[in-house]
Amino acid sequence: MRICVVGVGYVGLVTGTCFADLGHDVICVDNDQEKIDGLNATPRHVPIYEPGLSELVDRNVKVGRLQFTTDLAQGVEQSLVNFITVGTPTGEDGRPDTSAVFAVARGIGQVMNDYKIIVTKSTVPVGTTEKVRDTIAGETKTEFDVVSNPEFLKEGTAIEDFSRPDRIIIGADDVRVEHLMRELYAPLVRTGNPIIVMDIRSAEMTKYASNAMLATRISFMNEIANLCSRLGADVDHVRRGVGSDSRIGGAFLFSGVGFGGSCFPKDVRAIVAMGEEAGEKTPIACAVTEVNGNQPERIIGKILSHFDGDVKGKTFAVWGLAFKPKTDDVREAPALKIIRRLWELGAAVRAFDPEAEETAKKALGSDLVVARSGYDALDGAEALVLVTEWNEFRQPDFARMKQLLKQPVIFDGRNVYDREKMSEEGFTYYSIGRPVERLE
Ligand SMILES: NC(=O)c1ccc[n+]([C@@H]2O[C@H](COP(=O)([O-])OP(=O)(O)OC[C@H]3O[C@@H](n4cnc5c(N)ncnc54)[C@H](O)[C@@H]3O)[C@@H](O)[C@H]2O)c1
């Protein structure tokens, strides 16, 4: 099949590359000239870090199945199926900003030469795909159909998620289009995972409801963790006890400094915004956002209380900048909030992240001091603040850490370490929702 993917970000680049790898002819379009130049350059610059992606891009470009361009007309003219995968960030009014989606829809309408299928893969408010249809119809007399096909891949495991999805959601109102979408996705569902076809509005809502459900589990467990702290319970034990109930399951129950990223925060806010617009209250989504917004402050509170309310002039090592491991994405990352707060309080920060140095410097400014390794970040620092649970932070050399730090103090924002082990290793150890291990 001939496929065009408009928006070469975390979703678009993975989608385009994976479809090319399945044998399709794919052309990826973005209006960011620098990004496209980098992808076409030798050596190639793949603009995001995603495990396995560079190799997959190289392989498919080499055999001529994957192209990159800024020319929307070129992409649309040669393709039957056109995916819209541009960003839909939270706008200034708190609603999802869908302006890029409509800009692309208008552009597609203007250059359509024959029958096309336009697929919204970006996460968009309910009713958007219908408006995309109206927008395109305003630009062309050529026949076309629209489909909603929200994406569920996760950064860090995006290729695996795309290739082995739990399910494919297709919102379509035309049976021919449904069949074509089924054909497109058939190689990914050979092990029996379902393609679920529904109306367009329900497909759009399914994406928001899924993300909000996962975010709710995290915020709920953070609320329980905060209560555990007050009452002397250990949220780790509670999580195991709760998660082993087969009706509940163990995923997305980890407490910490909260969720970040380009999806959960904005998608929960979008539910609130859609509710406001529809005249329907969404108290659960509101609470999820509130709990999550306060969570980074929990670790700041612990830091302040340990240092008697004054961290001015002290340097903290921060491990982890990305919003989660295995990505360089720092959008709404708790690390950014924590670092900004430490700066506000007069402290200095020396950070380390295996992949997110460049993106974090873009977000926080080039003044951000980034060390070459986790251990370098510790050298002479007052304490360690662990924010992102990269694998390489899980079993560090604690003896070396103790030598490097001014004081053997760890603030663990992800509950990565075993409390008893920390005590044996001689650390004062703070985590989220678990009793403090304090050195006397
Ligand atoms: N990132 C994820 O893990 C993820 C997962 C599932 C769904 N989504 C959803 O997918 C969508 C895309 O997310 P992302 O993280 O890939 O975004 P992104 O910001 O990484 O990429 C968006 C790309 O679109 C390009 N773009 C913007 N306007 C354009 C235009 N008019 N013409 C051509 N290109 C344009 C940008 O230059 C950028 O390269 C969002 O709606 C998001 O909610 C994201």
The ligand as a MOL file (V3000), in Angstrom:
LIG
                    3D

  0  0  0     0  0            999 V3000
M  V30 BEGIN CTAB
M  V30 COUNTS 44 48 0 0 0
M  V30 BEGIN ATOM
M  V30 1 N 4.3770 10.3990 22.0770 0
M  V30 2 C 3.6550 9.3380 22.3930 0
M  V30 3 O 4.0910 8.4430 23.1040 0
M  V30 4 C 2.2530 9.2070 21.8570 0
M  V30 5 C 1.5940 7.9720 21.9820 0
M  V30 6 C 0.3020 7.8630 21.4780 0
M  V30 7 C -0.3190 8.9560 20.8960 0
M  V30 8 N 0.3470 10.1510 20.8100 0 CHG=1
M  V30 9 C -0.3230 11.2650 20.1540 0
M  V30 10 O 0.2050 11.3670 18.8410 0
M  V30 11 C 0.3000 12.7370 18.4440 0
M  V30 12 C 1.7250 13.0680 18.0720 0
M  V30 13 O 2.5130 12.9690 19.2200 0
M  V30 14 P 4.1090 12.9810 19.1500 0
M  V30 15 O 4.5880 12.7450 20.5300 0
M  V30 16 O 4.5550 12.0860 18.0420 0 CHG=-1
M  V30 17 O 4.3350 14.5110 18.7260 0
M  V30 18 P 5.7160 15.2130 18.3290 0
M  V30 19 O 5.6300 16.5790 18.8550 0
M  V30 20 O 6.8660 14.3340 18.6960 0
M  V30 21 O 5.6680 15.2620 16.7340 0
M  V30 22 C 4.7830 16.0370 16.0040 0
M  V30 23 C 5.4200 16.3700 14.6640 0
M  V30 24 O 4.4560 17.0330 13.8590 0
M  V30 25 C 5.1250 18.0370 13.1150 0
M  V30 26 N 4.1530 19.0230 12.6420 0
M  V30 27 C 3.4780 19.9490 13.3580 0
M  V30 28 N 2.6840 20.6860 12.5550 0
M  V30 29 C 2.8490 20.1920 11.3050 0
M  V30 30 C 2.2980 20.5320 10.0380 0
M  V30 31 N 1.3990 21.4920 9.9250 0
M  V30 32 N 2.7120 19.8310 8.9650 0
M  V30 33 C 3.6180 18.8330 9.0810 0
M  V30 34 N 4.1730 18.4850 10.2560 0
M  V30 35 C 3.7920 19.1500 11.3590 0
M  V30 36 C 6.1530 18.5930 14.0840 0
M  V30 37 O 7.1910 19.2660 13.4120 0
M  V30 38 C 6.6290 17.2990 14.7640 0
M  V30 39 O 7.7260 16.7330 14.0940 0
M  V30 40 C -0.2560 13.5460 19.6080 0
M  V30 41 O -1.6150 13.8000 19.3970 0
M  V30 42 C -0.0760 12.6180 20.7800 0
M  V30 43 O -1.0060 12.8500 21.8220 0
M  V30 44 C 1.6130 10.2940 21.2630 0
M  V30 END ATOM
M  V30 BEGIN BOND
M  V30 1 1 1 2
M  V30 2 2 2 3
M  V30 3 1 2 4
M  V30 4 1 4 5
M  V30 5 2 4 44
M  V30 6 2 5 6
M  V30 7 1 6 7
M  V30 8 2 7 8
M  V30 9 1 8 9
M  V30 10 1 8 44
M  V30 11 1 9 10
M  V30 12 1 9 42
M  V30 13 1 10 11
M  V30 14 1 11 12
M  V30 15 1 11 40
M  V30 16 1 12 13
M  V30 17 1 13 14
M  V30 18 2 14 15
M  V30 19 1 14 16
M  V30 20 1 14 17
M  V30 21 1 17 18
M  V30 22 2 18 19
M  V30 23 1 18 20
M  V30 24 1 18 21
M  V30 25 1 21 22
M  V30 26 1 22 23
M  V30 27 1 23 24
M  V30 28 1 23 38
M  V30 29 1 24 25
M  V30 30 1 25 26
M  V30 31 1 25 36
M  V30 32 1 26 27
M  V30 33 1 26 35
M  V30 34 2 27 28
M  V30 35 1 28 29
M  V30 36 1 29 30
M  V30 37 2 29 35
M  V30 38 1 30 31
M  V30 39 2 30 32
M  V30 40 1 32 33
M  V30 41 2 33 34
M  V30 42 1 34 35
M  V30 43 1 36 37
M  V30 44 1 36 38
M  V30 45 1 38 39
M  V30 46 1 40 41
M  V30 47 1 40 42
M  V30 48 1 42 43
M  V30 END BOND
M  V30 END CTAB
M  END
